[in-house]
Amino acid sequence: MRLVLASQSPARLATLRAAGLDPEVVVSGVDETQVTSTDPANLAAALAQLKCRAVAERVEGDALVVGCDSVLAFEGEILGKPADAADATARWRRMRGRSGVLHTGHCVRRGDEEFLDSASTVVHFADVTDAEIAAYVATGEPLHVAGAFTLDGYGGAFVRGIEGDPHNVVGISLPLLRLLVADVGVEWTSLWSARDEA
């Protein structure tokens, strides 16, 4: 089964590879601003669907296409990627010592069959100092991710805990993806790639 990841996220790709899968990456190139919603889970799912469909139209043959998108719900706002370093700094000053909910939309498509859902994980941010925020923003990492933080990079030290699936915070919920893959008639373990034994 050809597995196609409709995302340029290195974290999503690394998560899938660590789980035994070897997807082909095809970037959707869609304009995310065409989708709006006041509900963060619905917005994440709609963006995932937009990416998945755009890539599925370009992929020939029997392929399983997976699209994902993440947003952070924080104090009534929906936060995607920050606009710039100043925006990332301002966000972290607001988020430190507080909690938000990271929503990741998942869309799986095989032929004419498509299934869509989202996963949510509560993220508790550490009470970091201004100097730590400045150093983190200077790495550039928070400028490229929803909510301006990562769990699997420099930002991991600034997350004091989570409630829910940790993979979801990285950008792809493996338990949810397993269920969606089953919905289109594919057994999760059949997607595991053969590995060389060292």
C-alpha positions as a Markdown table, in Angstrom:
| # | Residue | x | y | z |
|---|---|---|---|---|
| 1 | Met | 0.0 | 0.0 | 0.0 |
| 2 | Arg | 1.4 | 3.4 | -1.0 |
| 3 | Leu | 1.2 | 5.8 | 1.9 |
| 4 | Val | 1.3 | 9.5 | 1.1 |
| 5 | Leu | 1.7 | 12.2 | 3.8 |
| 6 | Ala | 0.2 | 15.5 | 2.6 |
| 7 | Ser | 2.3 | 17.5 | 5.0 |
| 8 | Gln | 5.8 | 19.1 | 4.9 |
| 9 | Ser | 6.1 | 18.7 | 8.7 |
| 10 | Pro | 9.4 | 17.0 | 9.6 |
| 11 | Ala | 7.9 | 16.1 | 13.0 |
| 12 | Arg | 4.9 | 14.3 | 11.5 |
| 13 | Leu | 7.2 | 12.4 | 9.1 |
| 14 | Ala | 9.6 | 11.4 | 12.0 |
| 15 | Thr | 6.6 | 10.2 | 14.1 |
| 16 | Leu | 5.3 | 8.0 | 11.3 |
| 17 | Arg | 8.8 | 6.6 | 10.6 |
| 18 | Ala | 9.4 | 5.9 | 14.3 |
| 19 | Ala | 6.1 | 4.0 | 14.3 |
| 20 | Gly | 7.3 | 1.7 | 11.4 |
| 21 | Leu | 5.8 | 3.5 | 8.5 |
| 22 | Asp | 7.6 | 4.9 | 5.5 |
| 23 | Pro | 5.4 | 7.5 | 3.8 |
| 24 | Glu | 6.0 | 9.4 | 0.6 |
| 25 | Val | 5.7 | 13.2 | 1.3 |
| 26 | Val | 3.7 | 15.3 | -1.1 |
| 27 | Val | 3.2 | 18.9 | 0.0 |
| 28 | Ser | -0.3 | 20.2 | -0.7 |
| 29 | Gly | 0.5 | 23.9 | -1.4 |
| 30 | Val | -3.0 | 24.9 | -0.5 |
| 31 | Asp | -4.0 | 28.4 | 0.7 |
| 32 | Glu | -4.9 | 27.8 | 4.4 |
| 33 | Thr | -6.5 | 31.2 | 4.7 |
| 34 | Gln | -9.5 | 30.0 | 2.6 |
| 35 | Val | -10.8 | 28.0 | 5.6 |
| 36 | Thr | -12.3 | 29.8 | 8.6 |
| 37 | Ser | -14.1 | 28.5 | 11.7 |
| 38 | Thr | -14.6 | 29.7 | 15.3 |
| 39 | Asp | -14.3 | 26.0 | 16.5 |
| 40 | Pro | -10.7 | 24.9 | 16.7 |
| 41 | Ala | -11.3 | 21.2 | 16.3 |
| 42 | Asn | -13.5 | 21.9 | 13.2 |
| 43 | Leu | -10.9 | 24.3 | 11.8 |
| 44 | Ala | -8.1 | 21.8 | 12.2 |
| 45 | Ala | -10.2 | 19.0 | 10.6 |
| 46 | Ala | -11.2 | 21.3 | 7.7 |
| 47 | Leu | -7.6 | 22.2 | 7.0 |
| 48 | Ala | -6.5 | 18.6 | 7.1 |
| 49 | Gln | -9.3 | 17.7 | 4.6 |
| 50 | Leu | -8.2 | 20.5 | 2.3 |
| 51 | Lys | -4.6 | 19.3 | 2.3 |
| 52 | Cys | -5.6 | 15.7 | 1.9 |
| 53 | Arg | -7.9 | 16.3 | -1.0 |
| 54 | Ala | -5.4 | 18.5 | -2.8 |
| 55 | Val | -2.8 | 15.8 | -2.7 |
| 56 | Ala | -5.2 | 12.9 | -3.5 |
| 57 | Glu | -6.1 | 14.7 | -6.7 |
| 58 | Arg | -2.4 | 14.5 | -7.8 |
| 59 | Val | -1.7 | 11.0 | -6.7 |
| 60 | Glu | -2.3 | 8.1 | -9.1 |
| 61 | Gly | -3.1 | 4.5 | -8.4 |
| 62 | Asp | -4.2 | 2.9 | -5.1 |
| 63 | Ala | -2.8 | 5.1 | -2.4 |
| 64 | Leu | -3.6 | 6.0 | 1.1 |
| 65 | Val | -3.4 | 9.8 | 1.6 |
| 66 | Val | -3.1 | 11.3 | 5.0 |
| 67 | Gly | -3.6 | 15.0 | 5.7 |
| 68 | Cys | -3.1 | 16.8 | 9.1 |
| 69 | Asp | -3.3 | 20.2 | 10.5 |
| 70 | Ser | -2.9 | 21.6 | 14.0 |
| 71 | Val | -4.1 | 24.6 | 15.9 |
| 72 | Leu | -3.8 | 25.7 | 19.5 |
| 73 | Ala | -6.9 | 26.9 | 21.4 |
| 74 | Phe | -5.8 | 29.3 | 24.1 |
| 75 | Glu | -8.1 | 31.6 | 26.2 |
| 76 | Gly | -10.8 | 31.7 | 23.5 |
| 77 | Glu | -8.4 | 32.3 | 20.6 |
| 78 | Ile | -7.3 | 29.9 | 17.8 |
| 79 | Leu | -3.5 | 30.1 | 17.3 |
| 80 | Gly | -1.8 | 28.7 | 14.3 |
| 81 | Lys | 1.8 | 29.5 | 13.4 |
| 82 | Pro | 3.0 | 32.9 | 14.7 |
| 83 | Ala | 3.4 | 35.7 | 12.2 |
| 84 | Asp | 7.0 | 36.6 | 13.3 |
| 85 | Ala | 9.4 | 36.5 | 16.2 |
| 86 | Ala | 7.6 | 39.3 | 18.0 |
| 87 | Asp | 4.3 | 37.4 | 17.8 |
| 88 | Ala | 5.9 | 34.2 | 19.1 |
| 89 | Thr | 7.4 | 36.2 | 22.0 |
| 90 | Ala | 4.1 | 37.8 | 22.9 |
| 91 | Arg | 2.3 | 34.4 | 22.8 |
| 92 | Trp | 4.8 | 32.8 | 25.1 |
| 93 | Arg | 4.5 | 35.6 | 27.6 |
| 94 | Arg | 0.8 | 35.0 | 27.7 |
| 95 | Met | 1.0 | 31.2 | 27.6 |
| 96 | Arg | 3.6 | 30.7 | 30.3 |
| 97 | Gly | 2.3 | 29.1 | 33.4 |
| 98 | Arg | -1.1 | 28.4 | 31.7 |
| 99 | Ser | -2.7 | 25.7 | 29.6 |
| 100 | Gly | -4.1 | 25.4 | 26.1 |
| 101 | Val | -5.6 | 22.6 | 24.0 |
| 102 | Leu | -3.8 | 21.5 | 20.9 |
| 103 | His | -6.3 | 20.2 | 18.2 |
| 104 | Thr | -5.0 | 18.2 | 15.2 |
| 105 | Gly | -7.3 | 17.4 | 12.3 |
| 106 | His | -6.8 | 14.1 | 10.5 |
| 107 | Cys | -8.1 | 13.2 | 7.0 |
| 108 | Val | -7.5 | 9.8 | 5.4 |
| 109 | Arg | -8.5 | 9.2 | 1.8 |
| 110 | Arg | -8.3 | 6.1 | -0.3 |
| 111 | Gly | -10.0 | 6.3 | -3.7 |
| 112 | Asp | -13.5 | 7.7 | -3.1 |
| 113 | Glu | -13.5 | 6.9 | 0.6 |
| 114 | Glu | -12.6 | 9.6 | 3.0 |
| 115 | Phe | -12.7 | 9.8 | 6.8 |
| 116 | Leu | -12.2 | 12.9 | 8.9 |
| 117 | Asp | -11.7 | 13.4 | 12.6 |
| 118 | Ser | -9.7 | 15.5 | 15.1 |
| 119 | Ala | -7.8 | 14.7 | 18.3 |
| 120 | Ser | -7.3 | 17.1 | 21.3 |
| 121 | Thr | -4.6 | 17.2 | 23.9 |
| 122 | Val | -4.3 | 19.6 | 26.9 |
| 123 | Val | -0.9 | 21.2 | 27.1 |
| 124 | His | 0.4 | 22.7 | 30.3 |
| 125 | Phe | 3.1 | 25.3 | 29.7 |
| 126 | Ala | 6.0 | 25.9 | 32.2 |
| 127 | Asp | 6.4 | 29.3 | 33.8 |
| 128 | Val | 9.4 | 30.3 | 31.7 |
| 129 | Thr | 11.4 | 33.5 | 32.1 |
| 130 | Asp | 11.6 | 36.3 | 29.6 |
| 131 | Ala | 15.2 | 35.3 | 28.9 |
| 132 | Glu | 14.2 | 31.7 | 28.2 |
| 133 | Ile | 11.4 | 32.9 | 25.9 |
| 134 | Ala | 13.9 | 35.1 | 24.0 |
| 135 | Ala | 16.4 | 32.2 | 23.7 |
| 136 | Tyr | 13.7 | 29.9 | 22.4 |
| 137 | Val | 12.3 | 32.3 | 19.9 |
| 138 | Ala | 15.9 | 32.9 | 18.7 |
| 139 | Thr | 16.2 | 29.3 | 17.7 |
| 140 | Gly | 13.5 | 29.9 | 15.1 |
| 141 | Glu | 11.7 | 26.7 | 16.1 |
| 142 | Pro | 8.4 | 28.3 | 17.4 |
| 143 | Leu | 8.0 | 30.3 | 14.2 |
| 144 | His | 7.2 | 27.2 | 12.1 |
| 145 | Val | 4.6 | 25.4 | 14.3 |
| 146 | Ala | 1.1 | 25.8 | 15.5 |
| 147 | Gly | 0.9 | 27.5 | 18.9 |
| 148 | Ala | 4.6 | 28.5 | 18.7 |
| 149 | Phe | 5.9 | 25.5 | 20.6 |
| 150 | Thr | 7.0 | 21.9 | 20.1 |
| 151 | Leu | 7.0 | 18.9 | 22.4 |
| 152 | Asp | 9.8 | 17.1 | 20.5 |
| 153 | Gly | 12.3 | 19.9 | 20.1 |
| 154 | Tyr | 13.7 | 22.8 | 22.0 |
| 155 | Gly | 10.3 | 23.6 | 23.3 |
| 156 | Gly | 9.9 | 20.3 | 25.1 |
| 157 | Ala | 11.6 | 21.6 | 28.2 |
| 158 | Phe | 8.9 | 24.4 | 28.4 |
| 159 | Val | 5.9 | 22.0 | 28.5 |
| 160 | Arg | 5.4 | 20.8 | 32.1 |
| 161 | Gly | 2.8 | 18.2 | 31.2 |
| 162 | Ile | 0.0 | 17.1 | 28.9 |
| 163 | Glu | -3.3 | 15.3 | 29.1 |
| 164 | Gly | -3.9 | 13.1 | 26.1 |
| 165 | Asp | -2.0 | 11.6 | 23.2 |
| 166 | Pro | 1.6 | 13.0 | 23.1 |
| 167 | His | 1.9 | 12.2 | 19.4 |
| 168 | Asn | -1.1 | 14.5 | 18.8 |
| 169 | Val | 0.9 | 17.5 | 20.1 |
| 170 | Val | 3.7 | 16.6 | 17.7 |
| 171 | Gly | 1.1 | 16.8 | 14.9 |
| 172 | Ile | -0.3 | 13.4 | 14.2 |
| 173 | Ser | -2.2 | 11.1 | 16.6 |
| 174 | Leu | -1.2 | 7.5 | 15.9 |
| 175 | Pro | -4.1 | 6.0 | 17.8 |
| 176 | Leu | -6.6 | 8.1 | 15.8 |
| 177 | Leu | -4.8 | 7.5 | 12.5 |
| 178 | Arg | -4.9 | 3.7 | 13.1 |
| 179 | Leu | -8.7 | 3.9 | 13.4 |
| 180 | Leu | -9.1 | 6.1 | 10.3 |
| 181 | Val | -6.9 | 3.8 | 8.3 |
| 182 | Ala | -9.1 | 0.9 | 9.4 |
| 183 | Asp | -12.2 | 2.8 | 8.2 |
| 184 | Val | -10.8 | 2.7 | 4.6 |
| 185 | Gly | -10.1 | -1.0 | 4.9 |
| 186 | Val | -6.4 | -0.9 | 5.6 |
| 187 | Glu | -4.9 | -2.8 | 8.5 |
| 188 | Trp | -2.4 | -0.6 | 10.5 |
| 189 | Thr | 0.2 | -3.3 | 10.8 |
| 190 | Ser | 0.2 | -3.9 | 7.0 |
| 191 | Leu | 1.7 | -0.4 | 6.7 |
| 192 | Trp | 4.8 | -1.3 | 8.7 |
| 193 | Ser | 7.8 | -1.2 | 6.5 |
| 194 | Ala | 10.4 | -3.9 | 6.6 |
| 195 | Arg | 13.5 | -2.9 | 8.6 |
| 196 | Asp | 17.0 | -4.1 | 8.4 |
| 197 | Glu | 18.1 | -5.8 | 11.5 |
| 198 | Ala | 21.5 | -4.4 | 12.6 |
